[in-house]
């Protein structure tokens, strides 16, 4: 139980600290804007410097592919389009429950606009209880709860690709005409009624005339589509994993992305309240006072490569703080909030995250967009960024989703609502599992005494 009386005494100090931090944050932002102007004037030189010294940097800095002063108005979306989204939730394994297992629930959403079609709003639950599902990850030192999260990420992307494939097949089979089969007695389109109800007197001249088949309307084009996921497409959690474990997670994701590319369905990762600093890290290059930005020579002591595959993880600062940290911990969203207007995007960036070396030709690009309510980070694979029409379409549909969702993409919000496992759902799941276990002849089915006591107080 929370004692609000004791807590209130601490809140006054917290409010004073936040007030001081707001003043300091404004100073950091002003300094970062100055370095942004310097970087804009020397952009080509700094990009070359990054290419030359990126393996000696102690931070991850993205590379701008457009002028840093870029401010592009996002075009309006087409009236007819379709948005697909998935999200996941889970019931984590617990030794205190009646059975040691976990459940993944993937919410699926397909929203059609301007097409007179019913949406898809459902979820796909799956229970994992076999030994290879529960204990496989222990050989790599990965807890089952953590491995469950990785499996959920794979399932979200795989289901999204399956939705796009099914939607493409449906559109091709029906010519994407949203009209259903003709009711009995109704004439097919472009066929004169007289050809169905001719009498010998009225149709003799028509029968004598040369036959000309009725014009068949060309099939409509498949409406533009957008696939959305909540969160980053840069799976940072894969970096420290052993290679054998990584091969069970990343390749299925990349295959699903390839399916989306074949169907020309752009994939977007939507990050709300992003904490990334990849673009502001690029501003550390003009802030570096040394002749070369060799972090391990000037500011850090390099780690021992014999004990770690990533020496940066063991690098220790020699100076506190290094000179280029003058505007830390400023986030990218704060910087671009001062530059962009509602409905505008900033420059396109290519991420330099180390894990992207495993992505092959599907490395990740991103930009920041002023959604009107917040600055959102929008990520996409390389094949989306390379096709400017597809990229602009993805941004226009994303902005429309945010506007329809009053500040957050409606498709992602609905996918979350379909996926979330609430307390009542959890209770019903274990009640159903208990019934099945008793029906199978198992005895002494129940939770641990600790779990039972936590669910109800006896004091």
N, C-alpha and C positions, 0 to 999 in steps of 0.2 A: 504494500500500500504506500502510495506517495504522500509524504508529509509536505503539503504546500506551504505551511507556515515556515518551516526551516528552509524550504527552497526559495521563498521570496527574498530572503536576505542575500542570496547569491546573485539574483537577477539584476540588481542595481549595478554591481560591478561588471556584469556581462554587457549591459547596455552601454556603459561608459567605454568599454573596450571596443565595441562595435562602432561607436561614434568616432573614436580615434582611428580605427582601421579604415573607415570610409574616407577620412581626410587623407590618409597615407595612400589609399588606392587611387585617389584622384591625381596625386602627384606622380605616381608610377605611370598612370595612363598618359599624362602630359609628356613625360619623358619618352614613353614608347612611341607616341605620335611623332616626336622629333626624329627618332631613329627610323621610323617608317618613311619619313620624307627623305632622309639621307639614303636609305636603302632603295627608294624609288629612283633617285638620281644615279645610283651606281648598281642598278639591278643586274645587268649583264655581268659585271665584274664579280659581284657577290655570288651569283650562280656558278660561275667558273671556279671561284674559291671553294664553294661547297663541294663541287665535284672533285676537286683536287684533295681536299682535306677531310672529307666526310668520315673516313675511317679513323680519324684522330680526334673527333669531337666527342665530348662526354655527354652530349645531349642529342635528342632526335629533332632535327630541323627539317621541315618540309621544303620542297622546291617550288617556287611560283612558276607557272607556265604562261601567265598573262601579266601585264603591267600591274604593279601593286596599287595603282590608282583606279583599277577597273571597278566600275559601278554599272551593272547591266540590269535594265528593267526586265523582269520576267514576263513573258507574254501570257495572255489569258488562255485557259485550257479550251480544247475543242468541246463542242456540246455533247458529242457521243464518245464515251470512253469507259474503261473498266479498270477498277483498282482491286488488286489482290493483296492480302496481308495475312501473316501468321504470327502467332505468339505462343509461348509455352508456359506451363506451370507444372508443379510436381508435388508429390507427397514423398518426403525424404525417408530413407530407411531408418528404423529405430529398433534396437534390441528390447525396448520396453513394450513394444506393441505385440499383438498376438502372433504376428509372422514378420520375419525379416525380409522385406521386399520394398520396392519403390514403384511409383506410378508417374508416368509422364502424360500430360494432357495438352494437346496441341490445338489451339483455337484457329479456325479457318474462316476467312471472310472474303467474299467476292461481291463487290458493289458495282452494278451497271448503271450508268447515267445516260439518259436520252435514248434508251433502247427498249423500254417497256418489258423488262425481264426481271424475274424474281431474284433477290440476292441470295447468297449462300452464307449462312450463319450457323456454324456448328463446331464441334470439337471431336478429336480423335484420341481417346484414352488408350494407353498401353501399359500393362503391368510387367515388371521385370522381377523374376524370382529365381531364375536358374543360377547355378554357381558361377558360370562364365559371365553372367551379367553383374553379379554382386562382387565377385572377388578377383576378376581379371586384372583390375587396375592396381591391386596391392603389390604386384611384382615390380611396379615402377614407383612405389611409394606414394601413390595417389589414393586418397580416401574415397570410399564409395560415394559419399555425398558430393564430392568434387567431380568425380567421373560422371555422375548422374547429370550434372549441369552441362558437361561437355556433350553428352549424348542428346540432351535436349536441344542444344544448338544445332546439331546435325539434323535432328528431326524437323525443326522449324524450317530450315532451308529446303530439305528434301520434299516436304509437303507443299511448300510454295511452288517448287518446280513442277510437281505433279498437277497442281491446280492449273498452272499455265499450259501444260501439255494437254490436259483435258479440255480447257477452254479453247485452245487452238483447234483441236480435233472437232469440237462441236461447231465452231464457226465455219470450218471448211466443209463439213458435211451438210450444213444447212444453208451455206452461202451467206451466213451471218444475217439472213433475213429473220427478223424477230417475229414474223407472222407464223402462226402454227398451221397445221393442215387445214385445207379448205373444208368448211362444213358441207354436209351432204346437200346436193342441189344447187350449190353456189358455183358460178362459172369461174374457171381459172382466170387469172389476170391476162389481159391482152388477147383473149379469145372472144370473138363476137358471140352474143347470145344466140343469134340466128343459126349458127352452125350446130347448135345443140338441139334445136327444136324446129328444124326445117320441115315443111310440108312439100309434097310433090309439086304444088303449084308455085310456091314461093321460092323454091330452091333450085328449080330446073336450070335457070340461067347460071346460077352459081356453080352447079355441078358441071355444066359445060365449059366453064371458064378454067384456065390453067390453075392447078393447085399451087398455092403459096402457103407454106407453113406459117403459123403465127409467130410473131417476133418474141423471142425469149429475152427477158431483161437480164443484163449482165449481173453476176453476183456482186453484192456490195462488198467493199473492202472490210476486212476485220477492223473493228474500232481500235483506236490506240489503247494500250494497256500499260499498267504500271504495277510492279511488284515491290512491296515495302516490308521491311523488317524494322523492329525497334532495337536501336543500339548500333554499335560500330560493326563494320565489316572487317575491321582489323582485329583479328583474334589474338590479342596480346597474351592470353593465357597459354597459348601453344608454345611460346618461345622457350620457357624452361622445361617443357615436357621432353622426355626421351624420344628419340626418332621413331622407335617402334610404336609408342603410344600415339604419336602425332599422325602416323600413317592411318590410324583408325578413325581419325577425326577430320583432317583437312581434305584428303582426296574425295570423300563423298560430297563435301560442300562444294568443291570446285567442279565436280561433275554436275551438280544441280545448277550451278551458275552457267555452265556450258549449255545446258538444256534451255535456260532462259535466253541465252544469246542466240541459239538456233531459232527460237520462236520470236525473236526481236521484241522481247519484253524487258524493258530496262529495269534494273534492280537498284533500289535506293535503301541505304541505311540512314535512318532518321535519328539524330541525337539531340534531345532536348536538354537544356542546361549543361552543355558539354563542358568538361573540365580540361580539355586538351589545350596544350600550349605549343603545338607544332609550328604554327605560323609565326607566333611571337618569338619562338626560338630562332627563326631565321634572322630576326633583328639583332641577335647576339653577335652576328658576324660584323656589322658596322660598329658595334659597341666594344669589340675586342681591341685592346690597346697594343697588342703585340704584333710584330711583323707578319706572323703566320698564326692562324687559329689552331695551334697544336695544344689541345687541352692537357694532354698527358705530359707535355714537356714543361708548360708554364704554370699550370694551376693544380694538377692532380698527380698523384703517384700511381703509376700503372699497376694493375693487379697481376697476380701470378698466373700466367696462361697454363701452367702445368696442372693447376688445381681447379681451373674453371674454364669452360668453353667460351665464356663471355668475360673478358678482363674488365669491361666497364662496370660490372657488378661489384668488383672488388676495389675500384678506384677510390682513393681517399683524398679529400681536398687538402691542399697544402696552405691555401689562403682562404680565410673566411670573411666574406664569401668571395668567389672569383669576380673580377671586374665586370664581366658581362651579365652578372645577375642583378644589375642595377634596377630592373623593373620587375623582378620576381616578387610574388607569385601571380603576376597578371595573366589572366586567361585570354584565349583568343576571342571569346564572345564579348568581353569588355572592350577589346580593341576595335572590333568591327562594328560594335554598337555605336561607336563614335564616328564611324565613316559611312555607314549605309543608311538609306531611307527605306521605309516600308515598301516591300515589293521588289527590292533590289538584291542582287547577289554580288559578292566580291570576286576577287580573282580565283582562278582554278589552281589548285595545288596538287602536287604528287607527294604522297607520304613517303617517308624514308624509314619507316619502322623496319627493324631487322627481320621480323617474321615474314615480311613480304617477299623476301628472297625465296621462300618456299611456294609462292603463289604462281610462279611461272609468268605467263603473259596476262594474268588477271590481277595485276597490282592495283592498288586502291588510290583513287583521286578524290578530292573533296573540295568543297567551297562552303562559304558561310552565307546564309540567306536571312534577310530581315523579314520575318513572317508577320510583322505588325504587332505581335505580342511578345516575341523574343527573337534572339539571334540563334538560329538552328544550324548545326553542322550537318551537311548533306554529303554522304559518301557514296561512291559508285565504283564498279570495276572499270578497268581500262577501256574495254570495248564500248561502254556507254559514253565515257568522256571523249573517245575518239570520233564518235558520230555526233556532230554538233546538233543535228536535228533531233536525234534521240535524246540527247542530254537536255536540250531546251524543253522538249516535251515532258521529260521526267520532272523537271523543276516546276513547270506550269501545273502539272497534275498534283504535285506535292503541295504547292502553295494553295491550290483549290481545296485539297483535303484539310489543310489547317484552317482555312476559312470556314469550311462546312462544320468542322469540329470545334469551333470557337476557341482556337488557340493550340490545338493538338490534332494530328490527322485522325479523322473519324474512323478510317479503316483500322488503324492500329489500336485505337481505343476499343473498338468492338471486338477485335481479335483478342485483346487482353481480357475483356469481359467474358468471352467464350472460353478462354483457357483457364482462368483463375479457379483454384480449388479452395472453396471456403470451408469454414469449420464444420458446417452441416454436411457438406459433400464428403469431407474426411470421415466423419462419424458414420455416414451411411455406407461408405466404401468398406470400412472395417467391420461393420455389422453384417454386410453381405458376405465378406470373406469369412467371418466367424460361422455363419450359417453353412457355407460350403465345406468348411473344415469339419464341422460336426456331422454333416451329411456323409462325409467321407470316412467317418468312424474315428476321428481323432478325439482324444480326451484331454482334460485339463487345459482347455483353450481359454486364454485370458491374458490381460496385460500384467506387467510386473506390479509389485506392491508399491513401488515408488511412483509409477505413473498413476495408479489408482488413487493414491493419497494426494497427488498434485491436482487431481481433477475435483477434489472436494475437501474443504477444511473441516476438521473435527473440533477446533478450538472454539 
